[in-house]
Amino acid sequence: MLDHACHNTPPLVQQTFNHDHHDLFPRRCIWVNGPVIVGSGPSGLAVAAGLKQVGVPFIILERANCIASLWQHRTYDRLRLHLPKQFCQLPGFPFPENFPEYPTKYQFIDYLESYAKHFDINPLFNETVQSAKYDETFRLWRVKTVSNGQTAEVEYLCRWLVVATGGNAGKVVPEFEGLAEFGGHVMHACDYRAGESYRGKKVLVVGCGNSSMEVSLDLSNHNASPSMVVRSSVHVLPREILGKSTFELAVSMMKWLPLWAVDKILLMLARLVLGNLEKFGLKRPSVGPLQLKNSAGKTPVLDIGALKKIRSGKIKVVPGIKRFSEGRVELVDGKILEIDSVILATGYRSNVPSWLKENDFFSGDGIPKNPFPNGWKGKAGLYAVGFTRRGLSGASLDAISVAHDIAKSWKEETKQKRVSVAARHRRCISHF
């Protein structure tokens, strides 16, 4: 099939080497006439949709067997979007009108599947990126992948690379003294689905973010006894104030007021609605919720019922962990709790440093060094989407910028009479 004859398949040129050129290329090499997008979550899909609309070819490499694998495989059943749906939709395709204000995880997955179908986006699944490196000599990106279950490596060559793996690609599992001796069931929150199997059990939930609050609430609803470890301070805000989304209220206020003033108003309203939370072990940080989100990426907790359970004592708030021993945990205040299970709601991290080589665009923790709104474009055709710490609306803004920027370069390059990599290396000849 000629590369310009099919609109569904990006124009690619493939070659197989049986020569002694292993220093230049691996055994199989594919030229991509457009960008390679790594990751088929909401960010990758949004970039792909933008490119589709302007006729730029691309491929998406996805390590899992489906789109939005974090949503499909690593979220609990009761999860809903924390923000109203209008702040979570991707460019060019609104949520169905019959969806509730806060769609469930299953509705959101349905929406993403419809989005991919609507824009005819077909990622290459089960392709794990081993490394991506810019080749200064040929001025292109070399992206090496391994297909799940295969040993043969494939190398994709492209002019543009879009990193759309986001900040939640890998789980954070802290080390705790004595955890190996604990003997009970231990899991990360990404593997938690629902609380039925914990009925009557004493469960330690480690962490104090949205996930730990919701997991603790779910456990309590299933008649388990959760104790939530709150090691440091945390901002808890009501999800809605006077029937209006707290986030929406903050967005409206930020149009007219500086960030510190919006923070002050939010905290005053939170105090009125929720009361003083310090007596329950929930101490507020000295920095306001929006400022803290911007500077440290720490999202405030939006309460959807856990506080009521904390007040009634059905969810206990406990301080940091000193050490585990068989069937129990000792806390930093000297108290000892007998527990059956541990759920680590200890967050996620970017996996970019493990595969993006010799690059100074990302920091050591795998987040672009430049803060929003300037963190989407690096050098030599490198882009990043989904790292803004501003949720799906931030990812959508970045996706629009990236698609527009790549389209501009791609059109300029295709107009010029240039020697392609395929022509330079004449072994790269078979089209599909």
LINWOBEL-V767931 format. One line per field, one symbol per residue. ss: DSSP state (a for helix, b for strand, c for the rest). psi: psi as a letter, one per 20 degrees, with the letter a starting at -180 (. if undefined). A space follows every 10 residues. Layout:
ss->???
psi->???
This chain:
ss->cccccccccc cbbbbbcccc cccccccbbb bbccbbbbcc caaaaaaaaa aaaccccbbb bcccccccaa aaaccccccb ccccaaaccc cccccccccc cccbaaaaaa aaaaaaaacc cccbccbbbb bbbbbccccb bbbbbbbccc ccbbbbbbcc bbbccccccb bcccccccaa aaccbbbbaa accccaaacc cbbbbbccca aaaaaaaaaa acccbbbbbc cccccbbbcb bccbbaaaaa aaaaccccaa aaaaaaaaaa aaaacccaaa ccccccccaa aaaaaacccc bbbccaaaaa aaccbbbbcc bbbbbccbbb bccccbbbcc bbbbcccbbc caaacbcccc cbcccccbcc ccccccbccc cbbbcccccc aaaaaaaaaa aaaaaaaaaa aaaaaccccc aaaacccccb bc
psi->pqhjiphhpq oqpqqppjrl khhgqahppp pomaqppopk ahgghggggg hghjkpqrqp pphajrqlhg hhikqqhipr piqqhiiiqr pjnrqqhiqr hnqrhhhggg ghghghggjl pnrorkoppg qpqpohgilr poopqpppiq hpqqppprhp pookirjkhq qpnqpppjhh igiappqqhi ipgrjgijpi qopooorkah ghghgggggg hkkrnqppon haqpppqqhq pljqphgggg gghihhqqgh gggggghggg gggiaoihij jnpqqhqrgh ghgghijopq popkihhghg hijhpppqar pgqqaojrpp rijiqpppqh qppnljarrq jghihoqlpj hqrhjkqphp rpkjjipbrk kpqppjjikk bhhggggggg gggggggggg hghhhqnqor hhhhniimhp q.
